[in-house]
Amino acid sequence: MSMTPNEARDLVASIPHWHHKFEIYPGVVTPGSYDPVFLWDKLQIDERCAGKTILDIGASDGFYTRRMDMLGGNVTAVDFRRKEAHGFGVMEKLYGKEFHYQHCNVYDINVDGVGQSDLVLFLGVLYHLPDMIKAFHKVRSLCGSTLLLETHSDNDFSKDIPAARYYKAASLAGDITNFWSPNAACVLDMLHDACFDVVRHETWGDRLLVEAVVSDDPARSRKMDIAYGRL
């Protein structure tokens, strides 16, 4: 979309709050509260996007969606907000491309509509969900190969005992949409029961990053099949 930098800045200013801080147009940087480049480097997917189907769950303002598209990925974005209600719609206008976008929460993602993706990004979403294991069960149905998960994580818990801390009301960061802070052991065990094999994981501060690949072991799926009514 051809426009002047001032016109682009006016579009950016039309959005009351930006989460991602990034250069959205030459010389125009969004006033986001979070710099996603740090996490992007940790994902290590620069060489893995080309020709892949990718599902970006919790796409927010679209930094990751756009970056993966620029690297040759076929990206579908999902967020619980309409794209016009945050920066994603403006990102599309300034990038010059409209993405396949589902406005829903993770539990309601239409599997038939998006199919299974080679790569699923599930960044900054898990701790906002009241039922974490149900979310992993849904994500497994959407993932054909590799999952990249990043979440708030209570790394002060014992490293040997899988546990999660619950946050009532808005007691975590003043945000009423925050529910849980699982430790790494808890997340890894939930991924195991949701039929994922962990390839690598890393913690820093109160964050956790996990890369996992799908498992097709039928014995591993039995627990979730019983839990969510498939048996």
C-alpha positions as CSV (number, residue, x, y, z in Angstrom):
1,M,0.0,0.0,0.0
2,S,1.6,3.2,-1.1
3,M,1.3,6.1,1.4
4,T,3.5,8.7,3.0
5,P,5.1,8.0,6.4
6,N,2.8,10.6,8.0
7,E,-0.3,8.7,6.6
8,A,1.2,5.5,8.0
9,R,1.7,7.2,11.4
10,D,-1.9,8.3,11.4
11,L,-3.0,4.7,10.8
12,V,-0.8,3.5,13.6
13,A,-2.2,6.3,15.9
14,S,-5.7,5.1,15.2
15,I,-5.1,2.0,17.4
16,P,-5.4,2.9,21.1
17,H,-3.0,0.2,22.3
18,W,-0.2,-1.8,20.6
19,H,1.5,-4.8,22.1
20,H,4.2,-5.5,19.6
21,K,6.8,-2.8,19.0
22,F,8.3,-3.0,15.5
23,E,8.9,-1.1,12.3
24,I,5.6,-1.5,10.6
25,Y,6.4,0.8,7.7
26,P,9.7,2.3,6.6
27,G,10.6,4.8,9.3
28,V,7.4,4.1,11.3
29,V,7.6,2.2,14.6
30,T,4.6,1.1,16.5
31,P,4.4,2.3,20.2
32,G,4.2,-1.3,21.5
33,S,4.9,-2.3,25.1
34,Y,6.8,-5.5,24.0
35,D,9.7,-5.9,21.7
36,P,9.2,-9.3,19.9
37,V,12.6,-9.5,18.3
38,F,14.2,-11.0,21.4
39,L,11.8,-13.9,21.3
40,W,12.0,-14.2,17.5
41,D,15.7,-14.9,17.8
42,K,15.1,-17.6,20.3
43,L,12.5,-19.3,18.1
44,Q,15.3,-20.2,15.6
45,I,12.9,-20.5,12.6
46,D,14.4,-18.1,10.0
47,E,15.4,-21.1,7.8
48,R,12.2,-23.1,8.5
49,C,9.4,-21.0,7.2
50,A,9.7,-21.2,3.5
51,G,7.1,-23.4,1.9
52,K,5.5,-24.3,5.3
53,T,2.0,-24.0,6.5
54,I,2.0,-22.0,9.7
55,L,-0.6,-21.3,12.4
56,D,0.0,-18.2,14.6
57,I,-2.2,-18.6,17.6
58,G,-2.5,-15.4,19.6
59,A,-1.2,-13.3,16.7
60,S,-1.8,-10.0,18.4
61,D,-0.5,-7.1,16.3
62,G,0.9,-9.4,13.7
63,F,4.7,-9.1,14.0
64,Y,5.3,-12.8,13.8
65,T,2.7,-13.4,11.2
66,R,4.2,-10.8,8.9
67,R,7.8,-11.9,9.6
68,M,7.0,-15.6,8.7
69,D,5.2,-14.5,5.6
70,M,8.2,-12.5,4.5
71,L,10.3,-15.7,4.9
72,G,8.0,-17.6,2.6
73,G,5.6,-19.2,5.1
74,N,1.8,-19.7,4.4
75,V,0.5,-18.2,7.6
76,T,-2.9,-18.3,9.2
77,A,-3.5,-16.0,12.2
78,V,-5.8,-16.5,15.2
79,D,-6.7,-14.1,17.9
80,F,-9.5,-13.6,20.4
81,R,-10.0,-10.1,19.1
82,R,-11.3,-8.9,15.8
83,K,-8.4,-7.7,13.7
84,E,-9.8,-4.2,13.7
85,A,-9.8,-4.1,17.5
86,H,-6.0,-4.2,17.7
87,G,-3.0,-3.6,15.4
88,F,-3.4,-6.6,13.1
89,G,-5.7,-4.9,10.6
90,V,-3.4,-1.9,10.3
91,M,-0.4,-4.2,9.9
92,E,-2.2,-5.8,6.9
93,K,-2.9,-2.4,5.3
94,L,0.7,-1.2,5.7
95,Y,2.1,-4.6,4.6
96,G,-0.2,-4.8,1.6
97,K,-1.6,-8.2,2.2
98,E,-4.7,-9.7,3.9
99,F,-4.1,-12.9,5.9
100,H,-6.4,-15.7,6.6
101,Y,-7.6,-14.7,10.1
102,Q,-9.8,-16.5,12.6
103,H,-11.4,-14.4,15.3
104,C,-11.9,-16.9,18.1
105,N,-10.3,-18.3,21.2
106,V,-8.1,-21.4,21.0
107,Y,-10.8,-23.8,22.1
108,D,-13.0,-22.7,19.1
109,I,-10.4,-22.8,16.3
110,N,-12.1,-24.5,13.3
111,V,-9.8,-27.4,12.5
112,D,-11.6,-28.1,9.3
113,G,-11.1,-24.5,8.3
114,V,-7.3,-24.3,8.9
115,G,-6.3,-28.0,8.7
116,Q,-3.1,-29.2,10.3
117,S,-0.1,-26.8,10.0
118,D,3.5,-27.8,9.7
119,L,4.4,-25.3,12.3
120,V,2.3,-23.9,15.1
121,L,3.3,-20.8,17.2
122,F,1.6,-20.6,20.6
123,L,3.3,-17.6,22.1
124,G,2.1,-15.8,25.2
125,V,-1.3,-17.5,25.3
126,L,-1.2,-20.5,27.6
127,Y,-1.4,-18.6,30.9
128,H,-4.4,-16.7,29.7
129,L,-6.5,-19.9,29.3
130,P,-8.6,-21.4,32.2
131,D,-8.1,-25.0,30.9
132,M,-4.4,-25.4,29.8
133,I,-4.5,-29.2,29.1
134,K,-7.7,-28.8,26.9
135,A,-5.8,-26.1,25.0
136,F,-2.9,-28.5,24.4
137,H,-5.3,-31.1,23.2
138,K,-6.8,-28.7,20.7
139,V,-3.3,-27.5,19.6
140,R,-2.3,-31.1,19.0
141,S,-5.2,-31.5,16.5
142,L,-3.9,-28.5,14.6
143,C,-0.2,-29.4,14.6
144,G,1.2,-31.6,11.9
145,S,4.8,-31.4,12.9
146,T,6.3,-28.7,15.2
147,L,5.0,-26.6,18.1
148,L,6.7,-23.6,19.5
149,L,5.3,-22.5,22.8
150,E,6.2,-19.5,25.0
151,T,4.5,-18.7,28.2
152,H,4.6,-17.0,31.6
153,S,6.2,-19.6,33.9
154,D,6.7,-19.7,37.7
155,N,10.3,-20.8,37.7
156,D,10.5,-20.4,41.5
157,F,8.6,-23.7,42.0
158,S,10.4,-26.9,42.6
159,K,12.0,-28.0,39.3
160,D,11.1,-31.7,40.2
161,I,7.4,-31.3,41.0
162,P,5.0,-30.4,38.2
163,A,2.9,-27.5,39.5
164,A,1.0,-24.4,38.5
165,R,0.1,-21.3,40.5
166,Y,-3.4,-19.9,40.0
167,Y,-4.0,-16.2,40.0
168,K,-7.4,-14.9,41.2
169,A,-9.0,-11.9,39.6
170,A,-6.3,-9.5,38.2
171,S,-3.6,-10.4,40.7
172,L,-1.1,-11.2,37.9
173,A,0.1,-8.0,36.3
174,G,-3.2,-6.3,36.9
175,D,-4.7,-8.4,34.0
176,I,-8.0,-10.2,34.6
177,T,-7.3,-12.5,31.6
178,N,-4.3,-14.2,33.4
179,F,-5.1,-17.5,35.1
180,W,-2.0,-19.7,35.5
181,S,1.7,-19.7,36.0
182,P,2.9,-23.3,35.4
183,N,6.5,-24.3,36.1
184,A,8.5,-25.9,33.3
185,A,8.0,-29.5,34.7
186,C,4.2,-28.9,34.6
187,V,4.2,-27.7,31.0
188,L,6.5,-30.5,29.8
189,D,4.3,-33.2,31.4
190,M,1.1,-31.7,29.9
191,L,2.8,-31.7,26.5
192,H,3.7,-35.3,27.0
193,D,0.1,-36.3,27.7
194,A,-1.1,-34.2,24.8
195,C,1.1,-36.3,22.5
196,F,4.1,-34.0,22.0
197,D,7.8,-34.9,22.4
198,V,9.9,-32.0,23.7
199,V,13.0,-31.2,21.6
200,R,14.3,-28.3,23.6
201,H,13.2,-25.9,26.3
202,E,14.6,-22.8,28.0
203,T,13.6,-20.6,30.9
204,W,14.6,-17.0,31.7
205,G,13.1,-14.8,34.4
206,D,9.4,-15.7,34.5
207,R,9.2,-17.1,30.9
208,L,9.5,-20.5,29.3
209,L,10.1,-21.5,25.7
210,V,9.5,-25.0,24.4
211,E,9.9,-26.6,21.0
212,A,8.1,-29.9,20.6
213,V,7.2,-32.3,17.8
214,V,4.1,-34.4,17.5
215,S,3.9,-38.0,18.6
216,D,1.6,-40.5,16.9
217,D,1.8,-43.1,19.7
218,P,-1.8,-44.3,20.2
219,A,-1.1,-45.2,23.8
220,R,-0.2,-41.6,24.5
221,S,-3.5,-40.3,23.2
222,R,-5.7,-42.4,25.4
223,K,-5.7,-40.0,28.4
224,M,-6.9,-37.1,26.3
225,D,-9.4,-39.2,24.4
226,I,-11.0,-40.2,27.7
227,A,-10.8,-36.7,29.1
228,Y,-12.5,-35.1,26.1
229,G,-15.0,-37.7,25.2
230,R,-13.5,-39.4,22.2
231,L,-13.7,-42.8,24.0
